[in-house]
């Protein structure tokens, strides 16, 4: 009798387990991407840069997750360059600027080396008076191309993965 009861229990449990099913929903989205192309023709645009006379300073402090090589060669370290860009970007946002002119950076560690502080100092500036370039503007640019800010748009400048590192406080 015990064997019959055990056999019925095993069969019942097997049927019950086989009848259980799990379900899930899957949503897939797809879009077409238009690659960046340099076949477009644009009209040269110039703008004035309004630089504030007040010098500003902004600090970014992060946990120290860097090697000694990063700290000792901070000019060549992509991680340290990223922190400098982060400090400049936050300063520009804080002071409602488009760019920080003549930025200088100070990089310090805490006494226990647990945190790194990057300080950027410079002059906030905004672009104003956007207008189509005149022949006189183009002549000025041609005379001093080193000082003129001509920014070509390339697919590598848009898809550069070096900006994507993230650091937490």
N, C-alpha and C positions, 0 to 999 in steps of 0.2 A: 504494500500500500504506500509505504514511504517512497519507494522507487517510482511509482506511478505519479504521485503528487509532485515529486521532484522533476520528472520529465515534463509534466504539464506546465509547471512553473517556468522551466527553461524555455519551452516552446512559446509560452505566452510572453515572456520577457523578450525573446528574440523577435517575435512579431511586433511587439510594441516598439522596440528600438528601430526596426526596419521601417516602421510607418512614420517615424519622426523625420522631418525634413527641415532644412534651414533655407531661408530665402534672403536675397539681398537685392538692392537696387543699384544699377550702374548707369551713370549719366556720362556721356562723352560729348565734348564740345570740340568743334573743329572750325578753323577759320583759314582763309587764304591770306598769305602774307605777301606784300609787295616789296621786293627787295629795293634797297636804297640804290639809286642810280645817279650817275653824274651826267646824264644826258640833258638835264634841265638847264635852261639858261636863265640867269637871274640878273637883275639890275643891281649894280654896286650901290650899297647904302653906306652912308657915313653918319656919325653921331658925335655929339659933344660929350666929354667926360667931365662931370662936375665933382671935383675933389673937395672934401671937407677939410677945413684947416685944423680941426680938432683931431688929435691923435687918439686912437682907441686901443684897448687891450682886451683880450678874451682868453680864458683858460679852458682846457679840456683835460680832465683827469680820468684815467682808465686803469684797470687792473694790469699789473705787469705780467704779461704773457710773452715776453720777448727774450731772445737769447742775448748773451753778452755781445755777440757779433752785431746784432741789430742796434744795441745801445752804443757801441763804440764806433760804428760806421753808419750813423743815422742818416747821412746824406745819400748813401748808396742802398739803404734798406727800404724796400717797398713798403714794409709795415710802418716804418717811421714817416716816410713820405705821405702815406695815407693819413696818419694822425695829424700831420701838418695841414693837409688839405681839409681834414675834418674841422680843425680849429678855425681855419680861414672861412670855411663855409658857414659854420655856426656864428662866427663874428659878423659875416655879411648879413645873415638872417637877423641877428640881434639888432644890428644898427641900420637895417633896411637899406642895405647897399647892394649894388650889383657886383662890385669887386673891391678888394682891399689893395690899395696902392702902396708900394714899397713895404711889403710885409717883412717883418723879422720874427724869427722864432727862437724861443728858449725852451729847452727840453730838460726837465729835472726829474729825479726820482725821489721818492720818500726815503727817509733814513733806513727803513727796513726793506727797501726795494720792492714793496708790495704794490705801489702805484707809480704811474708816470704822469707828469703834468706837462702839457704842451701849451705854451703861451704864445699867441700871435699878437703883434703890435703893428699898427699901420694906420693908414688914412682911408676911411670909407668913401666910396665914390659911386655915383650913379650915372648911367647913360641918359642923355636927354637930347631932344631936337633931332630925331632920326629924319633923314631926308635923302633923296636920291643924290648920288655923287655928281658933282659938276665937273667940267673939264679942269677947273682950277684944283679941285680936290684930288683928281686922278694924277695931275701933274705933281702935286705935293707928295702923294704916296709914291710915285715913281722916283722922286728925288731921294727919299729916305725910306726904303722898304724895310729896313731893320726896325725902325721905330713905329711903323704903321702896323696896325693890327688887322691883317688879312687872314681870315680863318676859313680855310677850305673845309668843306664837309666831305668826309670820306667814310666808307662803311666801317673801317677799322676804328675810327674815332667814336663811332656810335656803339660798336659792339665790343669795345675794350673791356675785358673781364677784370682788369686790375682794380677797378673801383669797388668790386663787390665784396671785399673782405669786410667782416663786421667785428666790432669789438664791443664788449659790454663794460659798464662801469662797475 
